[in-house]
């Protein structure tokens, strides 16, 4: 499975081996914090809802020819 996913396989037969695996992993894993702007997403959703509400209003009041 590790070969298919380009991952790594670690075998820990006892507690000491498991501890060494965790020590190895902590040097490889890095936490990265990213700020992402989501205003455009909310604006797009609001615009879509406005268009849907306008279309439903036209249908409801029979304003379509």
Secondary structure, 3 states (H helix, E strand, C coil): CCCCCCCCCCCCCCHHHHHHHHHHHHHHCCCCCCCCCCHHHHHHHHHHHHHHHHHHHHHHCCCCC
